[in-house]
Amino acid sequence: MVFEHAGEYDSQWSAIVSIAGKIGCSPETLRRWVRRAEVDTGLREGLTSADRSRMKELERENRELRRANEILRKASAYFAQAELDRRRR
């Protein structure tokens, strides 16, 4: 709505304030939505919503893999030590 009615207002902020009151949200919330829409459509620099989502997914996967590697490293050390102890007897 902000993009459609931008020509009716002096500035984008005045459009946001007016429209926010009509749809029942705060102007700051609507401003953030407008900024996100501008990034997603390429009007503004930044990570798109799809890129952000993919980045979070990759970060989550990276954390899980690091955790799994740490568990495997500890298990490997434990079994290696157990093997050494068994050979001494």
trRosetta pair geometry for C-beta under 8 A, 3 or more apart (Angstrom, degrees):
i j d omega theta_ij theta_ji phi_ij phi_ji
1 4 5.6 -58 -144 39 33 112
1 5 6.0 -1 168 8 70 114
1 19 5.2 157 110 -146 123 140
1 23 7.5 161 34 -45 157 134
2 5 6.7 -76 -140 52 21 87
2 6 6.3 52 157 -68 62 89
2 12 6.8 56 174 -160 114 85
2 15 5.2 115 -146 128 78 118
2 16 5.8 18 -117 -83 129 69
2 19 5.7 -132 -78 30 76 160
2 30 7.0 141 -56 165 132 110
2 34 5.1 -36 64 -103 160 123
3 6 5.8 -21 -146 -23 29 118
3 34 7.8 162 -46 -138 84 96
3 37 7.5 -117 -35 122 127 139
5 8 4.9 -39 -176 26 82 121
5 9 6.9 61 135 -11 88 103
5 15 5.8 162 100 -146 93 116
5 19 6.9 148 60 -71 136 122
6 9 6.5 -77 -159 43 37 98
6 12 6.1 -13 -133 -102 107 75
6 15 5.4 -51 -110 -60 54 169
8 15 7.2 110 68 -103 85 103
9 12 7.5 119 90 -95 125 19
9 14 4.4 -174 -178 93 122 106
9 15 4.0 -165 30 -63 153 83
9 18 6.6 -161 -91 14 135 139
10 14 5.3 51 49 23 86 153
11 14 4.9 99 55 6 79 98
11 15 7.2 -139 98 -1 46 87
12 15 5.5 -56 -155 38 37 114
12 16 6.3 41 148 -23 69 105
12 34 7.3 156 172 157 119 156
13 16 5.5 -52 -147 35 34 114
13 17 6.3 35 155 -20 66 103
13 27 7.7 51 -166 180 75 128
13 31 7.5 11 -117 -100 72 118
14 17 5.7 -48 -144 35 33 112
14 18 6.3 32 157 -16 64 108
15 18 5.9 -59 -147 40 28 109
15 19 6.0 17 161 -10 66 113
16 19 6.1 -61 -139 43 25 102
16 20 5.8 31 161 -26 64 111
16 27 5.3 93 131 -156 100 89
16 30 5.1 164 -162 106 92 118
16 31 5.3 51 -167 -76 156 78
16 34 6.4 -86 -98 -17 117 150
17 20 5.9 -53 -142 32 24 113
17 21 6.8 24 158 -18 58 105
17 27 4.8 -5 -99 -105 62 135
18 21 6.2 -60 -160 32 28 109
18 22 6.8 20 150 -15 63 110
19 22 5.5 -58 -151 38 38 112
19 23 6.2 13 160 -3 73 109
19 30 6.4 164 92 -168 101 157
20 23 6.4 -68 -141 47 27 92
20 25 5.3 -92 -154 78 83 74
20 26 6.2 -14 -180 140 133 17
20 27 4.3 -157 24 -85 166 56
20 29 7.2 129 -134 60 118 88
20 30 4.3 -133 -87 -1 102 145
21 24 7.8 33 -178 -71 26 33
21 27 8.0 -2 -39 -63 75 90
23 30 7.5 119 58 -89 126 127
25 29 4.6 -98 162 78 116 133
25 30 5.6 133 92 -49 118 93
26 29 4.6 97 60 2 84 102
26 30 7.2 -158 92 -1 46 85
27 30 5.7 -59 -148 42 35 109
27 31 6.1 42 152 -27 69 105
28 31 5.4 -48 -144 32 32 116
28 32 6.6 34 155 -19 63 100
29 32 5.9 -54 -154 33 31 109
29 33 6.6 30 149 -17 64 105
30 33 5.5 -52 -150 36 37 114
30 34 6.3 39 151 -22 67 103
31 34 5.6 -53 -150 35 32 112
31 35 6.4 32 152 -19 65 104
32 35 5.6 -51 -146 36 33 111
32 36 6.3 35 153 -19 65 105
33 36 5.7 -54 -148 37 31 112
33 37 6.3 31 152 -19 65 106
34 37 5.7 -55 -148 37 31 112
34 38 6.4 35 151 -22 64 104
35 38 5.6 -52 -149 33 32 114
35 39 6.6 32 152 -17 64 102
35 44 6.6 -62 -160 65 67 167
36 39 5.8 -53 -151 35 32 110
36 40 6.2 30 152 -18 65 109
36 49 6.6 57 -178 -63 106 105
37 40 5.6 -55 -142 40 32 112
37 41 6.2 17 161 -8 66 111
38 41 6.2 -64 -142 45 25 99
38 43 4.2 -84 -160 73 81 111
38 44 3.9 51 129 0 111 118
39 42 7.8 43 179 -67 28 21
39 43 7.6 -79 -58 56 22 71
39 44 4.9 -58 -74 77 61 99
39 45 7.3 -23 -120 101 86 19
39 46 4.2 -53 -126 69 127 114
39 47 7.1 19 170 73 135 34
39 48 5.9 -178 135 -99 93 54
39 49 7.8 123 95 -31 110 71
40 48 5.0 97 -112 -145 59 93
40 49 5.5 -1 -92 0 116 100
40 50 7.9 104 -130 -1 93 88
47 51 4.3 -131 -168 95 89 124
47 52 5.0 115 126 -60 122 81
47 55 6.9 -22 -164 -12 150 144
48 51 4.6 97 51 7 74 103
48 52 7.0 -135 96 -5 39 87
49 52 5.6 -52 -146 36 32 113
49 53 6.2 34 154 -20 64 106
50 53 5.7 -53 -148 36 30 113
50 54 6.3 29 154 -17 64 108
51 54 5.7 -56 -146 39 31 110
51 55 6.1 35 153 -23 65 107
52 55 5.6 -54 -147 35 29 114
52 56 6.5 29 155 -17 64 104
53 56 5.9 -55 -151 35 29 109
53 57 6.4 30 151 -19 63 108
54 57 5.5 -54 -148 37 32 115
54 58 6.3 31 154 -17 66 106
55 58 5.8 -55 -146 38 29 109
55 59 6.3 30 154 -19 64 107
56 59 5.7 -54 -145 37 31 111
56 60 6.3 33 154 -20 65 105
57 60 5.8 -54 -150 35 29 112
57 61 6.4 28 152 -17 64 107
58 61 5.6 -53 -145 39 33 112
58 62 6.2 38 153 -24 65 106
59 62 5.5 -51 -146 34 31 116
59 63 6.6 35 153 -20 63 102
60 63 5.8 -52 -153 33 31 112
60 64 6.6 29 151 -17 64 106
61 64 5.7 -55 -149 38 33 112
61 65 6.3 31 154 -18 66 107
62 65 5.8 -56 -146 38 29 110
62 66 6.4 31 155 -19 64 106
63 66 5.8 -55 -148 36 29 111
63 67 6.3 30 153 -19 64 107
64 67 5.7 -55 -149 36 30 113
64 68 6.3 29 153 -18 65 107
65 68 5.6 -52 -143 38 33 111
65 69 6.2 35 155 -21 65 105
66 69 5.7 -53 -146 36 30 112
66 70 6.4 32 153 -21 63 105
67 70 5.8 -55 -151 33 30 112
67 71 6.6 30 151 -17 63 105
68 71 5.7 -54 -150 36 33 112
68 72 6.3 31 153 -16 66 107
69 72 5.7 -56 -146 40 32 111
69 73 6.1 37 153 -24 66 106
70 73 5.6 -51 -145 33 30 114
70 74 6.5 27 156 -15 63 105
71 74 6.0 -58 -149 38 29 107
71 75 6.2 28 154 -18 65 109
72 75 5.6 -55 -142 39 31 111
72 76 6.1 35 157 -23 65 107
73 76 5.8 -54 -148 34 27 113
73 77 6.5 25 154 -16 62 106
74 77 5.8 -54 -148 37 32 110
74 78 6.2 35 152 -22 65 107
75 78 5.6 -53 -147 35 32 114
75 79 6.3 22 158 -11 66 107
76 79 6.2 -59 -144 42 27 103
76 80 6.1 30 155 -21 63 110
77 80 5.7 -54 -143 37 29 113
77 81 6.3 29 157 -18 64 107
78 81 6.0 -60 -153 37 26 109
78 82 6.4 26 150 -19 63 108
79 82 5.3 -49 -142 36 36 115
79 83 6.3 42 155 -23 65 102
80 83 5.7 -52 -151 33 31 113
80 84 6.7 30 150 -17 63 103
81 84 5.7 -53 -150 35 34 111
81 85 6.3 35 152 -19 66 106
82 85 5.7 -53 -146 38 32 113
82 86 6.3 35 153 -23 64 106
83 86 5.7 -52 -147 33 30 113
83 87 6.6 31 155 -20 63 104
84 87 5.9 -55 -151 32 32 110
84 88 6.8 35 153 -25 63 103
85 88 5.9 -53 -155 26 33 114
85 89 7.3 33 153 -23 62 101
86 89 6.3 -55 -162 24 35 110
